[in-house]
Amino acid sequence: MIGLGAFVSFTTAITGYFKFRERAFNLQQTADAIEQHVTAYDLAIAPYNQAGETTNLERLAESVESLRVEQRKREQQLEQPHQGQQEVI
């Protein structure tokens, strides 16, 4: 019984530390946004309805790179320790 309690405590701590749910949510959100931009590009929907394929492709690349940068920032925020927690002496 004690071993089961220790196991549950350990797995809860690991899950809280690595924040799997938040990471998965952020990754899915970014993937969905990229998919939305690619679909808009394929269907020539705004903002990818400008004359000239090169212009639209550049706009798509900029949008995707912007989304990737935002994703990296969210990942870095998850890796930082909580600001409100301080050691009590």
Backbone bond lengths (Angstrom), bond angles and torsions (degrees), N, CA, C in turn:
res aa  C-N    CA-C-N  psi(-1)  N-CA   C-N-CA  omega(-1)  CA-C   N-CA-C  phi
1 M - - - 1.436 - - 1.532 111.02 -
2 I 1.328 115.23 -40.73 1.460 119.43 179.49 1.532 110.12 -66.30
3 G 1.328 115.27 -38.55 1.469 119.82 178.77 1.521 111.47 -62.76
4 L 1.322 117.27 -39.73 1.462 121.61 178.35 1.523 110.74 -64.60
5 G 1.323 116.68 -42.99 1.466 120.86 177.71 1.515 111.87 -62.86
6 A 1.329 116.30 -41.52 1.469 120.26 178.28 1.521 110.44 -65.46
7 F 1.333 116.72 -39.96 1.466 120.79 179.05 1.523 111.15 -63.20
8 V 1.319 117.21 -44.58 1.464 121.58 179.50 1.522 110.30 -63.39
9 S 1.325 117.04 -42.98 1.469 120.79 177.92 1.525 111.07 -62.21
10 F 1.315 116.40 -42.41 1.458 121.17 -179.44 1.528 111.19 -64.84
11 T 1.314 117.41 -46.98 1.469 119.85 -179.14 1.526 111.30 -66.85
12 T 1.318 117.49 -34.49 1.465 120.55 176.76 1.526 110.66 -65.36
13 A 1.323 115.97 -41.65 1.471 120.06 178.56 1.524 111.17 -64.51
14 I 1.313 117.46 -42.72 1.472 121.42 179.33 1.524 110.16 -63.27
15 T 1.318 116.24 -45.29 1.463 120.48 179.76 1.526 110.64 -62.38
16 G 1.309 117.80 -42.43 1.463 121.27 178.55 1.513 112.36 -66.78
17 Y 1.329 116.67 -36.20 1.456 120.52 -178.09 1.532 111.75 -70.76
18 F 1.306 117.08 -46.71 1.460 120.39 -176.22 1.520 113.60 -86.18
19 K 1.308 119.47 -16.16 1.467 125.13 174.03 1.529 112.02 53.51
20 F 1.319 115.63 55.67 1.462 121.10 -177.03 1.525 112.49 -58.95
21 R 1.324 116.47 -41.45 1.463 119.88 -176.49 1.527 111.15 -64.58
22 E 1.327 117.51 -44.54 1.460 120.85 -179.79 1.528 111.12 -64.89
23 R 1.329 115.79 -41.34 1.468 119.40 178.84 1.523 111.02 -63.00
24 A 1.319 116.40 -45.04 1.464 120.26 -179.59 1.523 110.93 -64.04
25 F 1.329 116.80 -41.38 1.463 120.59 178.45 1.517 110.92 -61.77
26 N 1.339 117.21 -45.97 1.462 121.04 -179.69 1.526 111.67 -64.16
27 L 1.324 116.78 -41.89 1.465 119.82 178.86 1.524 111.31 -64.71
28 Q 1.329 117.03 -42.12 1.462 120.45 179.29 1.517 111.11 -64.89
29 Q 1.326 116.26 -39.85 1.465 120.94 179.20 1.536 110.33 -62.54
30 T 1.317 117.21 -43.09 1.463 121.01 178.88 1.524 110.86 -66.71
31 A 1.322 116.97 -42.78 1.466 120.41 178.86 1.525 111.50 -61.89
32 D 1.314 116.64 -40.91 1.469 120.35 178.35 1.529 111.23 -64.30
33 A 1.325 116.97 -40.68 1.464 120.29 179.57 1.532 110.72 -65.93
34 I 1.322 117.13 -41.53 1.469 120.43 177.99 1.524 110.09 -63.68
35 E 1.336 116.56 -43.35 1.460 120.56 178.43 1.530 111.13 -60.75
36 Q 1.312 116.84 -39.11 1.460 121.04 178.57 1.533 110.68 -63.16
37 H 1.321 117.53 -42.08 1.463 120.70 178.91 1.530 111.37 -66.79
38 V 1.325 116.57 -41.26 1.468 119.77 179.66 1.529 110.47 -64.53
39 T 1.323 117.41 -41.15 1.461 121.10 178.02 1.526 110.79 -63.70
40 A 1.325 116.38 -43.27 1.465 120.07 177.85 1.523 110.70 -62.07
41 Y 1.318 117.09 -38.38 1.469 120.85 177.12 1.532 110.71 -65.11
42 D 1.326 116.77 -46.53 1.471 120.91 -179.12 1.526 112.10 -61.81
43 L 1.336 116.34 -37.13 1.464 120.60 -177.95 1.531 113.00 -92.06
44 A 1.313 116.72 0.74 1.475 122.59 -179.59 1.530 111.50 57.65
45 I 1.330 114.71 44.80 1.462 121.55 177.03 1.533 107.64 -96.20
46 A 1.343 116.37 152.57 1.469 120.51 179.14 1.521 110.04 -52.64
47 P 1.268 118.26 138.75 1.462 131.22 7.37 1.524 113.82 -90.84
48 Y 1.334 117.88 15.39 1.470 121.50 -177.10 1.527 112.39 -103.76
49 N 1.309 117.18 31.76 1.457 120.61 179.79 1.529 112.12 -107.83
50 Q 1.303 116.91 19.87 1.461 121.00 177.63 1.525 109.95 -76.83
51 A 1.321 115.43 154.12 1.463 119.59 175.88 1.524 108.05 -69.70
52 G 1.276 116.85 132.59 1.457 121.11 178.52 1.512 111.85 106.12
53 E 1.317 115.37 113.00 1.458 120.67 -178.77 1.522 111.71 -66.39
54 T 1.324 116.86 -33.74 1.466 120.45 -179.60 1.522 111.34 -63.28
55 T 1.318 116.98 -42.17 1.463 121.39 179.13 1.527 110.51 -63.28
56 N 1.318 116.32 -44.56 1.462 120.41 179.72 1.528 111.53 -65.26
57 L 1.316 116.34 -39.95 1.459 120.33 179.79 1.526 110.92 -66.55
58 E 1.333 116.93 -39.31 1.469 120.41 176.47 1.520 110.44 -63.09
59 R 1.313 116.85 -41.98 1.471 121.53 179.29 1.533 110.29 -63.76
60 L 1.331 116.98 -40.92 1.463 120.85 177.58 1.533 110.55 -62.96
61 A 1.306 116.88 -45.60 1.467 120.55 179.66 1.525 111.34 -61.49
62 E 1.319 117.38 -40.83 1.463 121.05 178.05 1.531 111.02 -64.38
63 S 1.312 116.75 -41.64 1.472 120.71 179.94 1.518 111.46 -64.66
64 V 1.323 116.34 -45.10 1.461 120.38 -179.53 1.529 110.52 -65.01
65 E 1.315 117.32 -42.33 1.464 120.22 179.18 1.524 110.68 -64.61
66 S 1.317 117.68 -38.03 1.459 121.45 176.83 1.527 110.63 -62.40
67 L 1.311 117.13 -42.20 1.461 121.10 177.98 1.526 111.43 -64.88
68 R 1.320 117.30 -38.26 1.462 120.89 178.46 1.529 111.11 -65.95
69 V 1.329 117.22 -38.92 1.464 121.14 178.33 1.531 109.98 -64.96
70 E 1.324 116.87 -43.53 1.466 120.59 177.28 1.518 110.76 -60.63
71 Q 1.330 117.50 -40.63 1.466 121.68 178.85 1.524 110.65 -62.94
72 R 1.331 117.46 -43.57 1.461 120.56 178.23 1.527 111.18 -61.02
73 K 1.326 116.81 -39.29 1.470 120.44 178.95 1.524 110.74 -64.61
74 R 1.328 117.12 -41.53 1.461 119.83 178.03 1.524 111.29 -64.30
75 E 1.337 117.10 -39.11 1.458 120.62 177.62 1.529 110.79 -63.33
76 Q 1.321 116.77 -41.17 1.462 120.16 179.16 1.521 111.04 -65.33
77 Q 1.323 117.63 -37.02 1.460 120.39 177.89 1.529 111.04 -64.95
78 L 1.327 117.16 -36.23 1.457 119.98 177.89 1.522 111.65 -68.03
79 E 1.332 117.31 -31.07 1.452 121.34 -178.23 1.520 112.66 -77.58
80 Q 1.324 117.87 -20.70 1.453 120.84 -178.78 1.524 109.65 -76.76
81 P 1.340 116.19 143.75 1.460 118.67 175.94 1.523 110.34 -67.75
82 H 1.323 116.24 158.48 1.460 120.32 -179.67 1.516 109.80 -63.04
83 Q 1.317 117.62 134.27 1.455 122.78 -178.13 1.527 111.79 -69.89
84 G 1.312 117.33 -31.49 1.461 121.10 -174.59 1.520 114.00 -78.80
85 Q 1.316 117.55 -13.28 1.454 120.09 -177.52 1.519 109.91 -90.96
86 Q 1.311 115.53 126.57 1.454 122.05 175.89 1.505 108.35 -131.64
87 E 1.317 116.29 152.38 1.450 119.83 179.58 1.526 109.98 -70.17
88 V 1.311 114.70 140.44 1.448 120.93 175.87 1.512 107.50 -101.77
89 I 1.318 115.74 126.89 1.475 119.99 -177.49 1.505 110.13 -100.38
